[in-house]
Amino acid sequence: MYPCDKRNRRGGANRLRVHVRVHEPSRRAGAALPLILLALCLAALFSGCAPAGDGGGTNAQGAQENADPASANTAETPAFPDYVTVNPVAFEEVTVEPVIVAGLEDGSVSSAGEWQYKKSYGRISGLHDETVQQKINDRLKEAYDQLENAPIPPYRGIRAAVPASSALHGMNIYCMVRGNFNNVLSVFYMRNCNYAPPDAGDDFVSVTEYAALNFDLCTGDEISLRDVFKPGADYLSILDDALFRHLLENGAEEEWSDFNHDSPTLASAYEPLSPDQKFTLGDNGYLQLLFGHETLYFETPYFSPYSFTFNLADFGDDVGIYTRFTGEGREPRQLYAAGENPERMLLYRETYALKASPILRNFSKTLASDPGAEFYHASINARCEVPRELEERIFAMLQLDDELRARLEDFRSAHPDEGAYASKYAQLNRIGPFFSLWLEKYVDLGENQHSAETENFTWHADGLAEVRLKDLFRDGFDYEALLREKAEAEFGRTPLYENGAPREGASLEAEKERLLRALAECSPRMGASELYFSTPSTEQQSDAVPRPLHFTLSYKDIGYENLTFFAE
Amino acid sequence: MFIVKLCAAALLLAFLLPLSACGAPAGNGGTLESGAVFDASLYLAPEDYPRVDGSTLTIPFSEALAAAVMRLPLEEARLYVLHNKTHLAYTNLVDGRADIIFVTPPSAEELAYAAEKGVELDVIPVLRDAFVFFVNAKNPADGLRLDEIVRIYAGEIKNWNEVGGEDKEILPYQRGENSGSQTGMLELVMKGTPLAPAPTEMVFGEMSGIVDAVAFYDNAEGALGYSYYYYTQNLWRSDQIKYLRVDGVAPLTEHIADGSYPILSDVCMVLRKGEPDGSAARKLANFIRSDEGKAVAEGAGYVPVR
């Protein structure tokens, strides 16, 4: 392989912990060459608004980027947080120029008879410091202008698909916020162009590229990938290891007979990440690395970048983004016009780096009399490490109980020509300080005899004690009144009120009380911004499938001060 | 990975320096530094360059070739090289959307497609690859006979102590059904002997939720995996794995070049038989078979057919 341009740009950095194995004696000496890289990081000093951590500044250009000072004070930095604070800034998508282009020829036009293109850039408001706000808005507009005026991106093979004589048919530029938390704003731009190559008839070639901007909302400076991690963290090695493992797990080194965007193919040797790697940060704990034409080692058959998403929880105590730009002088009320009691969101601690989940299981049962007839199926889906004890609890929930087995067998015996089937599906999330499970049970005993139920379960991640609803609220808070109010409103949106008795022999009021009692004693499911509730199944119409009612209560409506897991 | 690059650069330098010492040879096979250009004796302007296509594996070869013949820096030449994977490359060639392709030999399906379209294919081996087996570096096993490999993957041999190793279960990992390595395993190694079921794991299917999939080689102590030599040498390397000798021959470049390694695979250039002499595709084919062309292949990390 050639020592390509990227190596030169990156100053020869080699942080990938994938070692070379050389089995030929003549090469062994070469493989043993030590690779020690040391680059100096110039700490930029911020006046009056210094980020927490190392005092090191931001470096969007990636110029002097590399190792952090050894004085990193990681011991005093809090562990990976349970939640983030949402920045109370508004983001506006400013449409520049909605363009309508007639089709090239008959047959090439859209169903509406024309192609529509839209270009927009982002603009924020809500910061106290108008200078900082203007700085960010100028940069957002500048990024838009750069994208709008950028030449066709030099993807592998682009000139074979889009010769220089190709006409640009239209351009879309989208702008969106990916993350807006803890004084960090992460903005994503996508430019998509349609080209009409000569001799291609009505076919367009679509070419896409991304831009990513991440801001410190206190200073308006852009932050780099280094700033996502704690001072001293070998962040490039950490990410290289995770990405390379992902590639290997997906067979990225060889040709597959189908193109798959989630499993890219290496067109040449993987190269270590550079400090100026494009990235965005998601509200729910996600770090997304973006790989465009600059990263030529990926095959890009659709002339579109690849992205890889990691949950920052994968990198545990090395993550610094949640505390780096907060702290003294950076409280929301100091930075934002609407800075009092900002919203909060629980962080997910799940992994998207690994193709296989450690707790993915399928269970199935077949009839002894007819092994070919699968009549029960259950599965669990999770993207988090699960303690053995909890795994066993969940697996027990997914087993076919004797009563249900008997019902299925009896029905099958009595109705050999009809299907009898049951299933359970569980989704487990690791969120904030909890594990939270959603369990759906479905039973099908022929026409008009099927039912669906949903249950939620939440456990404390520390100790695995089951969380009951009351455990989530501070002492003295009347959560039952709030729950009743919300449930009443939800009932009002169902056919319960409209169609009379919800369950045979039960009055509407009695049915509501039954559901409310069950809710008050339940274990809810935790979301990033709300609690999820499911009632026991109720028949909404006399001939309908019994189903649970679902509704949510947002943490904001409950009041963060009333919830135990939003400790200050 | 930087070492990989250093090794590659060293190999290229080893080739280039003697030529340079002889005084500006005509053609040298590639670029050494970013932006550098090395002229080949054949020159084709980008607008005259034939429509190339091919497999993923041959992208670096094709790009190096384009750089040499177009006399462009590699990063510029690669803009003109678009490979669409093996099968589509064949159909593009047959349908006249490509003039020369770099691929594994045609499958029965691809030959049938060409015959149906009335196109005869000119299949010329140009690169040689090896099918290699590897184990955890701590595994004391050093090699296997080819027939032992077949019996392991057929499910007949289950413990390393049956093939001279320690008492440890063999975990014979396979690759996904639609991967190039799995095709190679079936065609080059098993040759009609059915594979035993592969270890599987639950994964998130792209479209289908949770599915069973062939388990990823995890380098457990008893694990046995396989791939192509080019992939393992050029696209990823690990000091955690050890290559096995097959029938006593190690998968080394020299053993691939001299044909002594027992599981070899050709990479071919394929043209339509009707491609006229003097066409750009024919000129390029002739160049590839020349010493210069072989040097380009070597410089890009391949073993050319001699």
Contacts between the chains, C-beta under 8 A, distances in Angstrom:
chain1	res1	chain2	res2	distance
A	1	B	4	6.7
A	1	B	5	6.4
A	1	B	8	4.4
A	1	B	60	6.3
A	1	B	234	5.5
A	1	B	300	7.0
A	1	B	301	5.2
A	2	B	8	6.7
A	2	B	9	7.7
A	2	B	12	7.2
A	2	B	30	6.3
A	2	B	31	6.1
A	2	B	32	7.4
A	2	B	60	7.8
A	2	B	64	7.2
A	2	B	74	5.9
A	2	B	299	7.5
A	2	B	300	7.2
A	3	B	5	4.9
A	3	B	6	7.7
A	3	B	8	6.9
A	3	B	9	4.6
A	3	B	32	7.3
A	3	B	33	7.3
A	4	B	34	6.3
A	4	B	74	6.7
A	4	B	75	7.0
A	5	B	34	3.5
A	5	B	35	7.2
A	5	B	75	5.4
A	7	B	2	7.6
A	7	B	5	6.2
A	7	B	34	7.9
A	8	B	33	7.6
A	8	B	34	5.2
A	12	B	2	6.8
A	13	B	2	8.0
A	14	B	1	6.5
A	14	B	2	3.4
A	14	B	3	7.7
A	16	B	1	4.8
A	16	B	2	7.8
A	18	B	1	6.0
A	18	B	236	6.7
A	18	B	237	6.6
A	18	B	238	6.0
A	19	B	237	7.4
A	19	B	238	6.4
A	19	B	239	3.8
A	19	B	240	7.5
A	20	B	1	7.8
A	20	B	3	4.4
A	20	B	4	6.0
A	20	B	7	7.6
A	20	B	237	4.9
A	20	B	239	6.4
A	21	B	137	7.1
A	21	B	237	5.9
A	21	B	238	5.8
A	21	B	239	3.9
A	21	B	240	7.4
A	21	B	241	6.4
A	21	B	242	7.4
A	22	B	7	7.9
A	23	B	242	7.2
A	23	B	243	5.7
A	23	B	250	6.8
A	23	B	252	7.5
A	24	B	252	5.8
A	27	B	7	6.7
A	30	B	3	6.9
A	30	B	6	6.8
A	30	B	7	6.0
A	30	B	10	6.9
A	31	B	3	5.7
A	31	B	7	7.8
A	31	B	239	8.0
A	33	B	3	6.6
A	33	B	6	7.2
A	35	B	2	5.8
A	35	B	3	7.1
A	154	B	75	7.5
A	154	B	79	5.7
A	155	B	79	7.5
A	156	B	59	7.4
A	156	B	63	7.7
A	156	B	78	5.3
A	156	B	79	7.1
A	156	B	81	6.8
A	156	B	82	7.1
A	157	B	78	7.4
A	157	B	79	6.8
A	157	B	80	7.3
A	157	B	81	5.6
A	157	B	82	2.9
A	157	B	83	7.2
A	158	B	79	5.3
A	158	B	82	8.0
A	159	B	46	7.0
A	159	B	79	4.2
A	159	B	80	4.8
A	160	B	51	7.3
A	160	B	79	7.6
A	160	B	80	5.4
A	160	B	81	6.7
A	160	B	82	3.9
A	161	B	82	5.8
A	244	B	236	7.6
A	247	B	236	7.7
A	248	B	216	7.3
A	248	B	236	6.4
A	249	B	216	4.8
A	251	B	175	6.5
A	251	B	176	6.1
A	251	B	179	5.7
A	251	B	181	7.8
A	251	B	216	7.8
A	253	B	227	7.4
A	253	B	231	4.6
A	253	B	232	7.7
A	253	B	235	4.0
A	253	B	236	5.1
A	254	B	56	7.1
A	254	B	57	7.3
A	254	B	175	7.7
A	254	B	179	5.6
A	254	B	180	4.9
A	254	B	181	5.5
A	254	B	227	6.9
A	254	B	228	7.0
A	254	B	231	5.3
A	254	B	235	7.9
A	255	B	55	5.4
A	255	B	56	3.8
A	255	B	57	6.1
A	255	B	85	5.7
A	255	B	86	6.4
A	255	B	179	7.3
A	255	B	180	4.4
A	256	B	85	8.0
A	256	B	176	7.0
A	256	B	178	5.4
A	256	B	179	5.3
A	256	B	180	7.4
A	257	B	85	7.0
A	257	B	86	7.7
A	257	B	87	6.4
A	257	B	178	4.1
A	257	B	179	7.7
A	258	B	178	6.1
A	259	B	85	7.6
A	260	B	206	6.6
A	262	B	206	5.9
A	265	B	56	5.3
A	266	B	235	5.0
A	266	B	236	7.7
A	267	B	56	6.4
A	267	B	59	4.5
A	267	B	60	7.3
A	268	B	59	6.8
A	268	B	60	5.1
A	268	B	234	7.6
A	268	B	235	7.2
A	269	B	1	6.3
A	269	B	4	5.8
A	269	B	5	7.3
A	269	B	234	5.8
A	269	B	235	5.4
A	269	B	236	7.6
A	270	B	1	6.2
A	270	B	235	7.0
A	270	B	236	6.7
A	271	B	1	6.4
A	272	B	1	6.3
A	272	B	2	7.5
A	296	B	75	7.6
A	296	B	78	7.0
A	299	B	56	6.0
A	299	B	59	7.1
A	299	B	83	7.8
A	301	B	84	7.0
A	355	B	203	5.4
A	355	B	204	7.1
A	355	B	216	7.2
A	356	B	201	4.9
A	356	B	202	6.7
A	356	B	203	5.0
A	356	B	213	7.9
A	356	B	215	8.0
A	356	B	216	7.2
A	357	B	202	7.1
A	357	B	203	7.8
A	357	B	204	7.1
A	360	B	201	7.8
A	360	B	202	3.5
A	360	B	203	7.0
A	360	B	204	7.5
A	360	B	210	5.4
A	361	B	202	6.4
A	362	B	202	6.5
A	362	B	210	6.3
A	362	B	212	7.8
A	379	B	209	7.8
A	379	B	210	5.4
A	381	B	204	7.7
A	381	B	209	7.7
A	381	B	210	5.9
